[in-house]
C-alpha cells in the first residue's frame, strides 16, 4: 500500500489558505492542470521592455508575444482587468484582459481563480495603454502555478526574523533582497578575476577533516560510518593550502565554506564563506596590498567606485591607501598607559578590571590583551585600518616579528568596526611549528575547546621545506557587509536559524 503525504485538514486552515485550496480543487475539477509542466513563453518581461522601450502613448505594435510571471498586483473591473506580472530579476509588465479579447468565460475565470502570488502566462499584443504603460493585451491566458499562500501585505514590512527564516518570501516582495542576492556573484567574479590577474591557482581542499586546525575555533563534530571514525567540519583550509605551497603551487587560494561551532550575532555565523590565499615569497606587507586590491576591485564591481553607498544611505570610502597602526599602540592609547607584548598577565588583569571587563580565567596573556584591544576600540575602527603586531601566544601559525619581541607579523583589517580580514608572514620553520602546535595541544588537553590539534601530516609536509610565504583569510560575507552596511544574516542568502517552535 502506498503512503500518502499528510495534508492539512481544510477546516483547520486560516480562511485565506482554505479559499485558495478550494480554488485549486475547482481548477482541477474542471480538467485543468493547476501546476502544468510548461506554459507559453516567447520572451521574458525584460526582453519585452528592452525591445519596446521607446513606444509612445496608446500604440499597438502588432507584435504577439507570450509572457509569464508572478501576479503581484490585480485589479478586476467589469469588462477590463489589469494585473502586474513580475519575473525573477524584478522586471514587471502590465497585463490587460478585456471582455472583447478573451471572452466572458475566460474573464470570469480570471476574476474568480487568479490570486496575488499565482504564476500565469499571458498571450497577446504588445501595446502601450492610454496612460503610456507598456502592456500585453491578452488574447488568452493560462495558469502556470497556483499559490496556496497569500503574499505579505505590502504596507506591512517583513520583520528581520521573517526575512531570514523565509527568504523565498523576502525575495518575492523586497527589491533589496533580490539585489543583495545578485550582489554576491558580482563580488565572487571580481575576487576570482583579481586572483587570476596575479596568477593565483584556485583549489578545493577537504571540508571533512580528521583533525581541526588552521584557526583557533570550536569545531563541529560528525561521524563517518564508512571509516568508523570521528571527523570535523573544517574551521579553516589553511593547513591544506600550505601543503599546496610546499608542493609547488606557489600562489594558491580557495573560496569556500567554513564551519565554527560558536555564537551567532550581527557579524558571526556558524557557517560562512571564506577566502584564504597564500603567496610564496610574499609576506604580511605584500598580502596586505593584495587584500586592499581585492576589496577595492570588489567595490568597483558593485558600485563603479571605491566609495560604496550602504543600504541606509551612508557612504564608505574604501579607496586610496589605508591606515596602519600597532595593536599595542592602540591598546596603550585606549587605556591611557603603556602596554606592550611584555606586559604581564597580572598587569593586564588590573587594566581589564579598571575597564569593567569580565575576565575568563582560561584566557592566556595574549588573549587578554586582544580582549582589551576590542574593548577600548569598540565602535572606533570604521575607516579601513590594518591593525598590526599580534601576541605570539595567540598566533601559533605565524612568523615572529623580525624586529619586535613577543609579537608576530600578523595584521587584522578592520572596516566598519568589525574584522574583515587577517594576514600574516607565515611561520615556515617546522621545528618551531611543532613547538607551537604542541603548546596548542596542551591547551586542548586542559579543556580549551578552540585550541588546535597536533597535525603530524601537516608537520611532515612542512619538513619538506616551505618557501617564505604570506597568507591571508577574509570572510566573503563580511566583505559584503562592508560593501552594503548590512548584517551578516542579510548577506548570507540562507543563514542558519533555529527551527520554528510548533
N, C-alpha and C positions, 0 to 999 in steps of 0.2 A: 504494500500500500504506500503510495507516495505521500510525503508530508507536505502540508500546506502551510505557507508562511502566515503567521498571526497578523491579522489586520485589526485596526481599531473598531470597536463596536460603534456604529454611527450614532446611536442615541447618546453616547458618552462624549461626542466631539463638540467643540465650540461651533456655534451656528455657521460661521464663515467656512470652516472646514467641511462641515456636513453638507452645506449647499453645493460646494464645489465637487464633492464626491457624487452627489446626486446628478450634477450636470455631466460628469464623466460617465456615469451609468446610462444616462439618457442618450448620450452621443453613441455609445457602444450599442445600445438597444436599437438604434435606427440603422445599424450596419456600417457605421463609420469608425475608423481606427483613431482613437484619441492620441495614439503615440505611433504614427506611421514611420516606416523605415526611411522615407525620403519625402521631400516636398519640392515643388518647383522653385528654382532659384537660378536666374540667369546672370545676376550681377549682385555684388554686395552693395549695401547702402552707401558705403564710402565711394565706390566706383560711380554710383548714380550721382552723387553730389559733385564729384570731380568732373564728370562728363558734362553735366548740365548746370555748372556753377554760375553762368552768366545770363541765364534766362530772365527776360523781363516779366512784368506782372501780367497775369492772365494769358499765358501762352500754352498752346497744345503742341507737343513735339511730334506726335505721330509715332513715337518710339514705344513699343510694347515690351515691358520687362516683367520678370517675376522676381520679387524681393522677399526677404524673410527677416524676421526679428522678433524681439520680445515686446509685447504691448505694455507700454509704461504710462500711456495716457489714453483715455477713451471718452468720447462724448457722443451720445446717441440722441438724435432728434428724429422727427417724423420720417422725412424722406432722404435725409442726408446724415451719414455718420462719419465722425472723424476719429482717427487714432494716431498715436505716435509710436513708431517702431524703433527699437534700438538694437544695435548689434554689439558684439563683444568689446570693440575698441571705444564704444561710447557714441559712435555716429548715429544720428537719428534722422528719420524721414517720416513725413506725414503720409498717411493712407486715407483716402476718401472713398466711401461706399455710398453710392446713390441708388435710389429705387429703380430708375430707368436703366441703369447699367447692370445691376446684379439680380434684379427681380425681388418680388415681395418675400418669397420663401427664404432666399439666401439672406436678405436683410434682417428678417425676423430671427433667423438662427444666429446671426452675428450679435444681435442685441441680447439674445437670451443665453447664449452659450459661452461667449468670449468674455474673459475677465482680465483685469490687470495681472501681468505676470505670465500669461499664456504666450507661447510661440505661435506665430501664424505666417503663412505665405500668402502674398497678395500679388495677383497678376493684373496688369492694366497699363494704361498710357501714362507716360511721364509728362506732367504738366506743372504750371505754376498757378496757384489759386488767385482769386481776386485780391487777396492781401499780399501776393507775391511769394507765398510759401511753396517751395518745391515739394511736389506730392506725386503719389501714384494714384491715379483714378481707377479704381478696381473694376475689372470685368468679372473677376471671380476671386475666391479666397479659399484656403483650406487650413485646418488646424494642424500645427506642427507638433505641439506638446501641451497638454493641459496641466496648468499649475494647480496643485491641490492646496496650496497655502497662499494667503494674500501677501502682497508686498507691504513693507512697513509704510506707515503714513508719512507723507513727505515732510510735513511741518514738525514732525517729532524725530529729531536726530537719534540714531542708534547710540547707545552707551558704548564706552570703550570696551567693556567686557563682552557685549553682544557682538561688536565688530570683530573682536579677536576670536570669539567662540564660533561665530557663524560668518566666516569670511566670505563665503559664497553669496550671502545676502548683502554684505558690505560692498562687494564688487558690483552687484546689480544696481544698488541705489546711490553709491557715492563715487563721483568722478575722481576724487583724490585717491581712493583705494585702487581704482583702475590705473591711474597714472603711477602710483607707487609701485604696483606690481610690474609695470613695464620699465621702471627705472633700473631695477636690478640687472636685467640683461644688458642695458647700455653700459653700466658700470663694469660688469664682468667682461664685456667685449673690450672696453678701454684698458682694463688691467692686463688682459692677455696680449693686446697689441703693444703695450709698453714693455712687457717682458720679452715679447718676440723681437722687438726692435733692438733689444740688448742681448739677443742670442741665448736667452734662458730656455731651458727644456722643461715642459710641463710633464709631471709624472703623477701616478697614483700609488699610494702606499697603504698598508693594511689598516683597516678600522677595527678589526678584531685582533687583539694582541695578547700574547701570553703573559706579558707584564707591562705595566703602565710606566711611562716616562716621558721626558721632554718638557715637562712643566710640573709645578707643584699644585696639584689639584686632586680632589677626591674623585676616583673613577666610578663608573657604573660597572657592575659585575654581571656576567652571564655564564652559561654552562654549555659546552659543546657535547652533545650526545655522541657524535661520531668518535671524538677523541677522548671522551670521558674526562674532561679537564675544565678547570675554571679559566675563563677568558675575560678580558677587559675591553670595553669600548674605549677607543683611544682618546686621550686627553690632548694629544699633540702628535703631529707626524715627524717631529724634529729628529728623532734618533734614526729613522729610516732615511730621511733626506740627507743626513750626514753620511750614512752609508753610501749614498749615491755620489757624494763628493769624493769619498775615499776611492770609489770605483772609477772615477774619471769623468763623471757628468758634472763639470765644473761650475755650471750655472744652472741651478735647478729650482723649481718651485712647484707648489701644489695649492690648489683652491678646492677645499672640500670641508666636510663636516667634522666637528669635534664634539665631544660629549663630556661634560663635567657635572658630577653629582653634587651640585652646590645650590645655593639660593637663587631665586629669580627676582629681579627688580627692573627698574627702568633702563638699566644698561647691561644686565646679565640674563642669559637664558641657558638652561641646562644643555640644549642642543643649539649649535651656532656654526656659521660658516667662517672659515679661517683661511687666510693666505699665509703660507710660510715660504720663504725663499732663502737660498744660500748661494754665495758668490765666492768662489775660490780666488785667493789673492786680494780679497777685499777686507774691510774692517768696519768698525761701527760708524766711521765717517762716510765711507762710500755707500754703505747700506742706508744711511740717513738720507743721502742725496737721491738714491733710488726711491725711497719711500715718499719723499716730497714730490718727486716726479709722478709717481703712481697716483697720489691724491690729487695733484693739480690737473693731471690729464683726465681723471675721472670727473672733476668739476667742470672742465671744458666740455666733456661728452654730454653732461646732463643739462648744463646751463649756458654753454657757449662762452663762459667767462670763469676766471678764478674766483670771482665774487658770486657766492651762491645765495639764493633767497630761500629762507626757511618757510615752512607751512604757515607760520604766524606773521609773515611779512618781514621778519628781521633778516638782516644780511650779514654774512660772514665772509671776510676776505681771506682766502687761502693762498693768495699769490705771494710772489717775492721769496726772499729767504726768510727763515723762521728763527725766532729767538732760541738761544740755548742758555741753560742755567744748571748749576750743580745742585744735586739733590740736597746735600748737606748745607750748602749756602742758603737754599730756600727754607730748610728747617730752621737754621740759625736766625734768619730774618723773621720767621713766624713766631719763634719762642722768645726772641729778644736776648739770646745769649749764644755763645759759640758752641756748635755741636759738630763733631767730626766722626769719622769712622772709628776713631779710637775712644770715643765717649763710652763709658762703661754702662752696662745694663742697669745698674743701680741708679746712676745719674739720669738715665733715660726714663726710668720709672718715676723719679721725682718730678721730672718735667711733665710727664703724662698725667700725673696726679694733679699738678697745678692746673693743667688744662681741663681737668674734669673728665678725663678719659677712663673708660673701663679697660683694665689690663687683663688679658688672658694669661694665666700662669705658664702656659705652654709656649708662649712667644719667645723666640730666641732674640738676641740683641738686634740683628739686622731687621727682623720682622717688626720689632717695636719701633725702630727708627722710621721704617716705612709707614707704619700706622700714624705716627706723629706727623710725618710729612702730609699724609692725606687729610689729617685733621686740620692742620694750620693753613692748607692751601685750598680747602673746600670752597667751591664757587668762584675761584680766582683765575684759574688757568683756562680762560676761554679762547684767547688767540692762540694759534698753533705754537707750541713750545716743546723743544727736546729737553727733558729733564735727565741729566747725565750723572753717572757715577754712583752705582747702587752697591749696597753692602755685599761683601763676598759670601757671607754665610747664607744668603737667600738666593744666590745665583750660581748653583753648582755646575752649570754647563758653560760658564762664561770665563774668558781670559781675565787675569788680574790686570788692573790698570798699570800701564807702563811707567807711570810717574808717582801716583798717589797710593800709598799703602792702605790696605783694608777695604778697597773698593774694586769693582770690576768695570770693564769697558762695556757698560750697558746703558742704554737710554730708553726712556719711555716717552712716547709722543702723546701730549695732551691737547685735546681740542674740545671746546665747549664744556670743559670741566671734567671730561672723562678720558681714560686712557684709550687711545685709538690704536697704537702700535708699539712694538718694543723691538729694539735692535741691539746687536752685540758684535764684539770681536770674539769669535768662538774660541773656547779652550780646545787645543789640539794635542796637548801633552797627555798621552794615555796613562802615564803613571799618576799625575796629579788628578786626572779624571777619575781614576779608580779610587783615589783617596776621598774625593768629593762625594762620589756615589756611595762609598762605604759609610761616610758620615750620614748621608741621607737614609740609608737602610737602617742605621742605628736609631735615627729619629722615628722611623716607621715602627721599629720594634718597641719603642716606648709609647706608641699609641698615636703618632702623628699620621692621620689618615691621608694627608696631602703629600707626604714625603715620597720621593722617588724610590724605585727598587734598583737593586744591583743587576744590571743587564749585561751578562757575560758576553753575549754575542756582539753587542754594541762595542764593548771594550776590546774584544778581539779585532773587530773591524778597525778601531782606532789604532791598534798596534801595527796595522799595515801602513800607517802614516797618512795623515790628513793634511793637506796644504793649508797655509794661513787662510782664514775664511771669515767673511762677515755674514751674519744671519739676521733675519727679520721675520716677525709674525704680526699680522694685522687682521682684525676682525672685519669681515665684509659687512656684517650687519651694522657694526659701529661706524664704518665708513659711510654707509647710507644715512645713519643718524647725523653725522657731521654735515652731509650734503643737504639734508631735509629738515633737521631740527626735531625729528620725530623720536619717540621712544623705541626701544628695541622690539617691542611686541608689534609695532606698526611696520617695522622694516622687514620682519620675518613674515612671510605670507601665511603660514600656518604654525604659529608658535605653540609650544606645549602648554596645555591648560588642564586643570583638574576636571574630571568628568562632572557633569551636572548631577546634582542630587535628585533622586527620584521623587 
